């Protein structure tokens, strides 16, 4: 009975494979629309988080800049100099042998020792 009512709803003369394709296409379109809506919502939330983080970075760097200026002023007031801290970064590369290297690169490596 259920199959007969389903067949009665469909127009006559349309192959069943075409009807199946239409059904799956509408189902896929609905699923895709739902997924796009969820992705849009997630993107919006992520954008808010990224913006908050960027604001936090700006706040932190402004505070650091103010601290450096304050220390400069304090040192000048006391008749001293303020030397800001240098970045503590080290590149460590292990190179096995220098023999097969072109002369310019060899010189650079010697200078980096």
C-alpha positions in Angstrom: 0.0 0.0 0.0 2.9 2.3 0.9 4.6 1.7 -2.5 1.4 2.2 -4.4 0.8 5.6 -2.7 4.4 6.6 -3.5 4.0 5.6 -7.1 0.7 7.5 -7.4 2.4 10.7 -6.3 5.0 10.5 -9.0 4.2 11.6 -12.6 3.7 8.8 -15.1 6.3 8.0 -17.7 9.3 9.1 -15.6 11.9 6.4 -15.0 12.5 5.3 -11.5 16.2 6.0 -11.7 15.5 9.6 -12.5 13.1 9.8 -9.5 15.8 8.3 -7.3 18.3 10.8 -8.5 15.9 13.7 -7.8 15.3 12.4 -4.3 18.9 12.0 -3.5 19.7 15.4 -5.0 17.1 17.1 -2.8 18.3 15.2 0.3 22.0 16.2 -0.5 21.0 19.8 -1.1 19.3 20.0 2.3 22.2 18.3 4.0 24.6 20.7 2.3 22.5 23.7 3.3 22.6 22.6 6.9 26.3 22.0 6.8 26.9 25.5 5.3 24.8 27.1 8.0 26.7 25.3 10.7 30.1 26.2 9.1 29.0 29.9 8.8 28.1 29.9 12.5 31.4 28.3 13.5 33.3 30.8 11.3 31.6 33.7 13.0 32.4 32.3 16.4 36.0 31.7 15.4 36.3 35.2 14.0 35.2 36.6 17.3 37.8 34.6 19.2 40.5 35.6 16.8 39.6 39.3 17.1 39.7 39.0 21.0 43.1 37.4 20.8 44.4 40.2 18.5 43.0 42.9 20.9 44.9 41.1 23.7 48.1 41.1 21.7 47.8 44.8 21.0 47.1 45.5 24.7 50.1 43.5 25.7 52.5 45.2 23.2 51.3 48.7 24.2 51.9 47.8 27.8 55.4 46.7 27.0 56.1 49.9 25.0 54.9 52.0 28.0 57.1 50.0 30.3 60.2 50.6 28.1 59.5 54.3 27.9 59.0 54.4 31.7 62.3 52.7 32.3 64.1 55.1 29.9 62.6 58.1 31.8 63.6 56.6 35.2 67.1 56.0 34.1 67.5 59.4 32.5 66.1 61.0 35.7 68.7 59.2 37.8 71.5 60.1 35.2 71.8 56.6 34.0 71.2 54.8 30.7 68.6 52.1 30.0 69.7 49.3 27.7 66.7 47.2 26.5 67.1 43.4 26.7 68.2 41.7 23.5 66.1 38.9 22.1 67.3 35.5 23.3 67.3 33.5 20.1 69.8 30.8 19.0 69.9 29.0 15.6 71.5 25.6 16.1 72.3 23.7 12.9 74.4 20.6 12.8 76.2 20.2 9.5 78.2 17.0 8.9 81.3 18.2 7.2 82.1 21.2 5.2 84.0 19.5 2.3 81.2 19.3 -0.3 80.1 22.9 0.1 80.6 25.9 -2.3 83.2 28.5 -1.2 80.7 31.3 -0.4 78.6 29.0 1.8 81.8 27.6 3.4 82.9 31.1 4.3 79.5 31.9 5.8 79.6 28.8 7.9 83.1 29.7 9.1 81.8 33.1 10.1 78.9 31.6 12.0 81.1 29.4 14.1 
